[in-house]
Amino acid sequence: MRRDFNINALYYDIKTKAVHIIGNPSIRFEQDPVRMIRAVRFQTKLGFQLSNEIKLAIFEQAPLLGNISAARLYEECITLFHNEYGFEVYERLEKYGLLKYLFKQTHKNELIKKALLNT
């Protein structure tokens, strides 16, 4: 069975503490832009770093999230924020330029930051 990330393939590279993608990240993100969000979720949940190839691809391809249906993004957001790492995820999504494609109407809104801090 094909997986997107090596941590998804049921093994961890503890020594490097990095999330890697299987295959070319630009192609994989073009095939399914939601993978960018999942990379950030894995990074935050595991306390790992994204590989440089993933970071570069995310910065270049973040706008692809604009083509994903609201229903699908909603489901992904439930997974992103329904845990104790919600604010960290928020900050990383902002850092990588993904947040503005998930929440266009609330981009850089202080109310969102305060709400996440209180959860």
Secondary structure, 3 states (H helix, E strand, C coil): CCCCEHHHHCCCCCCCCEECECCCHHHHHHHCCHHHHHHHHHHHHHCCEECHHHHHHHHHHHHHHHHCCHHHHHHHHHHHHCCCCHHHHHHHHHHCCCHHHHCHHHCCCHHHHHHHHCC
